[in-house]
């Protein structure tokens, strides 16, 4: 595999692969029922730590 062949492969299938990964991640984040989970996770930095004084 020389540089030109690898470049052609990355330009076509690499873009398709990364687009598919992006769509899957977006669908996973915005799936129905995930609002409660992400609301709880967003409040973690604001919780009081009982161990730290």
C-alpha positions in Angstrom: 0.0 0.0 0.0 1.6 3.2 -1.1 0.7 6.7 0.1 -1.7 7.5 -2.7 -3.8 4.4 -2.2 -3.9 4.9 1.6 -4.8 8.6 1.0 -7.7 7.6 -1.3 -8.9 5.0 1.3 -8.8 7.5 4.1 -10.6 10.2 2.1 -13.5 8.0 1.3 -14.0 5.3 3.9 -12.3 7.2 6.7 -14.8 10.0 6.3 -17.7 7.6 6.2 -16.5 5.8 9.3 -16.1 9.0 11.3 -19.5 10.3 10.2 -21.1 7.1 11.3 -19.3 7.3 14.7 -20.5 10.9 15.1 -24.1 10.0 14.3 -24.1 7.1 16.7 -22.7 9.2 19.6 -25.3 12.0 19.0 -28.1 9.4 18.9 -26.8 7.9 22.1 -26.6 11.2 23.9 -30.0 12.4 22.8 -31.8 9.1 23.3 -35.2 9.1 25.0 -34.9 8.7 28.8 -31.4 10.0 29.1 -32.3 13.4 30.5 -32.5 12.2 34.1 -29.1 10.6 33.9 -27.4 13.7 32.4 -29.2 16.0 34.9 -27.7 13.9 37.8 -24.3 13.8 36.2 -24.3 17.6 35.7 -24.8 18.2 39.4 -21.8 16.1 40.6 -19.4 19.1 40.9 -21.9 20.9 43.0 -22.4 18.2 45.6 -21.0 18.7 49.0 -18.3 16.3 50.0 -18.7 15.0 53.5 -15.1 13.7 53.6 -13.4 17.1 52.8 -13.3 19.7 55.6 
